[in-house]
Amino acid sequence: MSLPDLSDFDAVVYDLDGTLVNLRVDWDDAATDVAAVLRDAGIDAAAMDLWDMLDVADEAGVRDELELELSSHERQGAWVSDLLPLADYLPDDGVPSGVCSLNAEDACRVALDVHDLTHHVDAVVGRDTVETRKPDPEPLLTTLDRMDADPDSAVFVGDSARDEVTAERAGVAFRYVGDGPSGV
């Protein structure tokens, strides 16, 4: 895995899963359990992915119940997560650092704690921290705001095309960890 050069930036925001750690989540199992929450609310989620289910949950007024189910899977995966090579650079990057993730904030914090990275991170924003989620720019801009960092001198590091779009929409430089997008 190639690591991005981050030396030109005054602040770095990292995606979590696939960038700093690998959460060991059975996403199919999580989707099945989340779909059950929607089924109980009278919604057929058979053809939906997790992100569609989150949108529908908002419309159906069952977002809190869905978040409890999904974040439970993410927290469990965070406890047994694997540290990825880029995380080794976090303690020594010498600039304010944050995490902006599609995972629940508490799952992010568990993973950071498990790998002794918490004290190297100035801000954590998860899917449930603000009203919107990536690729909307609000989560990334909120992370930078909490870090007291200027978007013009910051970089967002991620592993997905969604991360790249988030950075573009926020007006923030972007670097891939690895050789390019790993997913959505």
C-alpha positions as CSV (number, residue, x, y, z in Angstrom):
1,M,0.0,0.0,0.0
2,S,1.4,3.4,-1.0
3,L,1.1,6.1,1.6
4,P,0.3,9.7,0.6
5,D,2.7,12.6,1.1
6,L,1.0,14.9,3.7
7,S,3.9,17.2,4.4
8,D,2.5,20.2,2.6
9,F,-0.6,20.5,4.9
10,D,-1.3,22.2,8.2
11,A,-4.0,19.8,9.2
12,V,-5.0,16.3,8.2
13,V,-8.4,14.6,8.5
14,Y,-8.6,10.9,8.0
15,D,-11.4,8.6,7.1
16,L,-11.4,5.7,9.6
17,D,-12.4,2.3,8.1
18,G,-10.1,1.4,5.3
19,T,-7.8,4.2,6.0
20,L,-6.5,4.0,9.6
21,V,-8.1,0.8,10.7
22,N,-10.1,-2.1,9.2
23,L,-13.3,-2.6,11.2
24,R,-14.2,-6.3,11.2
25,V,-17.9,-5.9,10.5
26,D,-19.9,-8.4,8.7
27,W,-21.7,-5.8,6.6
28,D,-24.2,-8.4,5.2
29,D,-25.2,-9.4,8.7
30,A,-25.5,-5.7,9.6
31,A,-27.7,-5.0,6.6
32,T,-29.9,-7.9,7.5
33,D,-30.4,-6.6,11.0
34,V,-31.0,-3.1,9.8
35,A,-33.5,-4.3,7.2
36,A,-35.4,-6.0,10.1
37,V,-35.8,-2.6,11.8
38,L,-37.3,-1.3,8.6
39,R,-39.5,-4.4,8.1
40,D,-40.9,-3.8,11.6
41,A,-41.8,-0.3,10.5
42,G,-43.6,-1.7,7.4
43,I,-40.9,-1.0,4.9
44,D,-39.5,-3.6,2.4
45,A,-35.7,-3.0,2.3
46,A,-34.9,-6.1,0.3
47,A,-33.4,-4.1,-2.7
48,M,-31.7,-1.4,-0.6
49,D,-28.1,-1.0,0.5
50,L,-27.2,0.3,3.9
51,W,-27.1,3.9,2.8
52,D,-30.5,3.7,1.2
53,M,-31.8,2.1,4.4
54,L,-30.5,5.1,6.4
55,D,-32.3,7.5,4.1
56,V,-35.6,5.5,4.3
57,A,-35.2,5.3,8.1
58,D,-35.1,9.1,8.3
59,E,-38.3,9.3,6.2
60,A,-40.0,6.6,8.3
61,G,-39.0,8.1,11.6
62,V,-37.0,5.0,12.7
63,R,-33.5,6.4,12.3
64,D,-32.7,6.1,16.1
65,E,-33.7,2.4,16.1
66,L,-31.7,1.8,12.9
67,E,-28.6,3.6,14.2
68,L,-28.7,1.5,17.4
69,E,-28.6,-1.7,15.4
70,L,-26.0,-0.5,12.9
71,S,-23.7,1.1,15.4
72,S,-23.8,-2.0,17.5
73,H,-22.3,-4.0,14.6
74,E,-19.7,-1.2,14.1
75,R,-18.7,-1.1,17.7
76,Q,-18.2,-4.8,17.8
77,G,-16.1,-4.6,14.7
78,A,-14.1,-1.7,16.2
79,W,-13.1,-3.8,19.2
80,V,-11.5,-6.4,17.0
81,S,-10.3,-4.0,14.2
82,D,-7.0,-4.2,12.5
83,L,-4.6,-1.3,12.5
84,L,-3.6,-0.2,8.9
85,P,-0.1,1.1,7.9
86,L,-1.2,4.8,7.7
87,A,-2.1,4.8,11.4
88,D,1.6,4.5,12.2
89,Y,2.1,8.0,10.8
90,L,-0.7,9.6,12.9
91,P,1.4,10.1,16.1
92,D,4.2,11.8,14.1
93,D,2.4,13.9,11.5
94,G,3.0,17.0,13.6
95,V,-0.2,18.8,12.7
96,P,-3.7,18.8,14.0
97,S,-5.5,15.6,13.0
98,G,-9.1,14.5,12.9
99,V,-11.3,11.6,11.9
100,C,-14.3,12.0,9.6
101,S,-16.2,8.8,9.0
102,L,-19.3,7.1,7.7
103,N,-19.2,5.0,10.8
104,A,-20.9,5.9,14.1
105,E,-18.9,8.3,16.2
106,D,-18.8,5.9,19.2
107,A,-17.4,3.1,16.9
108,C,-14.7,5.4,15.7
109,R,-13.8,6.3,19.3
110,V,-13.7,2.6,20.2
111,A,-11.3,1.8,17.3
112,L,-9.1,4.8,18.2
113,D,-9.0,3.7,21.8
114,V,-8.2,0.0,21.0
115,H,-5.2,1.1,18.9
116,D,-4.0,3.8,21.3
117,L,-4.6,6.6,18.8
118,T,-7.2,8.7,20.7
119,H,-4.7,11.2,22.1
120,H,-3.4,11.9,18.5
121,V,-6.8,12.9,17.2
122,D,-8.2,16.4,17.9
123,A,-11.7,15.8,16.5
124,V,-13.9,12.9,15.6
125,V,-17.0,13.2,13.5
126,G,-19.1,10.2,12.6
127,R,-22.2,9.5,10.6
128,D,-24.4,10.3,13.6
129,T,-22.5,13.5,14.8
130,V,-24.1,15.9,12.4
131,E,-27.3,16.0,10.4
132,T,-25.7,14.9,7.1
133,R,-23.2,12.3,6.1
134,K,-20.4,12.0,3.5
135,P,-20.4,12.9,0.6
136,D,-22.1,16.0,2.0
137,P,-19.3,18.4,3.0
138,E,-20.8,19.2,6.5
139,P,-19.1,16.3,8.3
140,L,-15.6,17.2,7.0
141,L,-16.1,20.9,7.5
142,T,-17.3,20.2,11.1
143,T,-14.2,18.1,11.8
144,L,-12.0,20.9,10.5
145,D,-13.9,23.5,12.5
146,R,-13.5,21.4,15.7
147,M,-9.8,21.2,14.9
148,D,-9.6,25.0,14.4
149,A,-8.1,24.2,11.0
150,D,-8.5,26.2,7.7
151,P,-10.0,24.1,4.9
152,D,-7.6,25.7,2.4
153,S,-4.5,24.3,4.2
154,A,-5.9,20.9,5.1
155,V,-6.1,17.6,3.4
156,F,-8.7,14.7,3.7
157,V,-7.2,11.2,3.4
158,G,-9.5,8.4,2.5
159,D,-10.0,5.2,0.6
160,S,-13.2,5.7,-1.3
161,A,-14.7,7.7,-4.2
162,R,-17.2,9.0,-1.6
163,D,-14.3,10.5,0.4
164,E,-12.9,12.2,-2.6
165,V,-16.3,13.7,-3.5
166,T,-16.6,14.9,0.1
167,A,-13.3,16.7,0.0
168,E,-14.1,18.3,-3.4
169,R,-17.5,19.5,-2.1
170,A,-15.8,21.0,1.0
171,G,-13.0,22.7,-1.0
172,V,-10.4,20.6,0.8
173,A,-7.4,18.8,-0.8
174,F,-7.7,15.0,-1.0
175,R,-5.3,12.1,-1.0
176,Y,-6.0,8.4,-1.4
177,V,-4.5,5.9,1.0
178,G,-3.3,3.2,-1.3
179,D,-3.7,3.2,-5.0
180,G,-7.2,4.6,-5.5
181,P,-10.8,4.1,-4.5
182,S,-11.7,0.9,-2.7
183,G,-15.5,1.3,-2.8
184,V,-18.3,3.8,-2.5
